[in-house]
Amino acid sequence: MNAPELRAEDVTVRFAGLTALDEVSFTVAPGSAHALIGPNGAGKSTCFNVLSGLYRPATGSVRLGETELTRLAPHRIAALGVARTFQNIVTTEGTVADNLMLGRHVLTRAGFTASALHLPRARREQREHLARVREIAELTGLAAHFDTPVALLSYGDRKRVELARALCLEPRVLLLDEPVAGMNAAERARTAGVIRDVRAELGLSVVLVEHDMGLVMRLADEVTVLDFGRAIAHGSPDDVRRDPEVLRAYLGTATTQEGAA
Ligand SMILES: Nc1ncnc2c1ncn2[C@@H]1O[C@H](COP(=O)(O)OP(=O)(O)OP(=O)(O)O)[C@@H](O)[C@H]1O
């Protein structure tokens, strides 16, 4: 297993007077799928933005194995093996292959000049990247569309291009921000299968923010529940589903109906 542990410890983020994350801690075990769930405004996106370096927490830390990520720039964190997708699709230009090659950028060793001059080393490197990118397209169900402009793809396929592009970074931890948002049932099932396959095949950890509870319950080994910026529960999907505080956060009332349904 090549994915080190990802650990957030006592992370606090404030926006003006609002505490978006309040001493949040959780650990993503090597090779596991870990879901962050919670009602709207609970702090899930803020948490992703801290993990990927877009936000610097007021206090607390994020570590990947022994490496401190807390104050690093997003591209440094990506280069250390933490890749992410975004909630909204940004890809509209180029073919699938072009987009996946963009994902290799951080891994490109031949310098700009060598590439521009088409020196042999740069050409060889380019060929190797292209071969790997084809494998990733295969793994994510995009091989048939490899040379297709992304603008012509279905919504579900375009969203999977984002996932594939993040994989092109050869991450050890993959952060997926609402990977099935806006998809129909068939696309959701397909994407869930892809996430399961890439995890098994590549041995990476997955951190998932998702509102689709069916998907969370099927994919996650462990769930952290956020509410008003606080982590109110951790555990297996079954444990958190039964947790009274989680039910209260989602339903707005204390429940005494455990086992009654
Ligand atoms: N850049 C920002 N400036 C000010 N407040 C922000 C900013 N980003 C988030 N917030 C606030 O922080 C809180 C947490 O927001 P966040 O987007 O992290 O929640 P979320 O759980 O991802 O919600 P959703 O499920 O609706 O995407 C909210 O009250 C939100 O309004």
PDBQT file of the ligand as one rigid body, heavy atoms in Angstrom, charges set to zero:
ROOT
HETATM    1  N1  LIG A 301     -14.730  32.364   1.277  1.00  0.00    +0.000 N 
HETATM    2  C1  LIG A 301     -15.653  32.446   2.244  1.00  0.00    +0.000 A 
HETATM    3  N2  LIG A 301     -15.916  33.630   2.864  1.00  0.00    +0.000 NA
HETATM    4  C2  LIG A 301     -16.822  33.713   3.851  1.00  0.00    +0.000 A 
HETATM    5  N3  LIG A 301     -17.531  32.675   4.316  1.00  0.00    +0.000 NA
HETATM    6  C3  LIG A 301     -17.329  31.485   3.731  1.00  0.00    +0.000 A 
HETATM    7  C4  LIG A 301     -16.396  31.302   2.676  1.00  0.00    +0.000 A 
HETATM    8  N4  LIG A 301     -16.408  29.988   2.306  1.00  0.00    +0.000 NA
HETATM    9  C5  LIG A 301     -17.324  29.390   3.088  1.00  0.00    +0.000 A 
HETATM   10  N5  LIG A 301     -17.863  30.284   3.949  1.00  0.00    +0.000 N 
HETATM   11  C6  LIG A 301     -18.859  29.995   4.985  1.00  0.00    +0.000 C 
HETATM   12  O1  LIG A 301     -18.310  28.950   5.787  1.00  0.00    +0.000 OA
HETATM   13  C7  LIG A 301     -19.333  28.013   6.128  1.00  0.00    +0.000 C 
HETATM   14  C8  LIG A 301     -18.953  26.636   5.599  1.00  0.00    +0.000 C 
HETATM   15  O2  LIG A 301     -19.091  26.646   4.176  1.00  0.00    +0.000 OA
HETATM   16  P1  LIG A 301     -18.702  25.427   3.246  1.00  0.00    +0.000 P 
HETATM   17  O3  LIG A 301     -18.870  25.883   1.833  1.00  0.00    +0.000 OA
HETATM   18  O4  LIG A 301     -17.376  24.892   3.649  1.00  0.00    +0.000 OA
HETATM   19  O5  LIG A 301     -19.852  24.377   3.627  1.00  0.00    +0.000 OA
HETATM   20  P2  LIG A 301     -20.255  23.025   2.885  1.00  0.00    +0.000 P 
HETATM   21  O6  LIG A 301     -20.443  22.009   3.956  1.00  0.00    +0.000 OA
HETATM   22  O7  LIG A 301     -19.275  22.711   1.821  1.00  0.00    +0.000 OA
HETATM   23  O8  LIG A 301     -21.664  23.412   2.238  1.00  0.00    +0.000 OA
HETATM   24  P3  LIG A 301     -22.389  22.851   0.896  1.00  0.00    +0.000 P 
HETATM   25  O9  LIG A 301     -22.815  21.460   1.205  1.00  0.00    +0.000 OA
HETATM   26  O10 LIG A 301     -23.563  23.781   0.777  1.00  0.00    +0.000 OA
HETATM   27  O11 LIG A 301     -21.405  22.958  -0.235  1.00  0.00    +0.000 OA
HETATM   28  C9  LIG A 301     -20.644  28.542   5.564  1.00  0.00    +0.000 C 
HETATM   29  O12 LIG A 301     -21.307  29.272   6.563  1.00  0.00    +0.000 OA
HETATM   30  C10 LIG A 301     -20.180  29.444   4.432  1.00  0.00    +0.000 C 
HETATM   31  O13 LIG A 301     -21.115  30.476   4.193  1.00  0.00    +0.000 OA
ENDROOT
TORSDOF 0
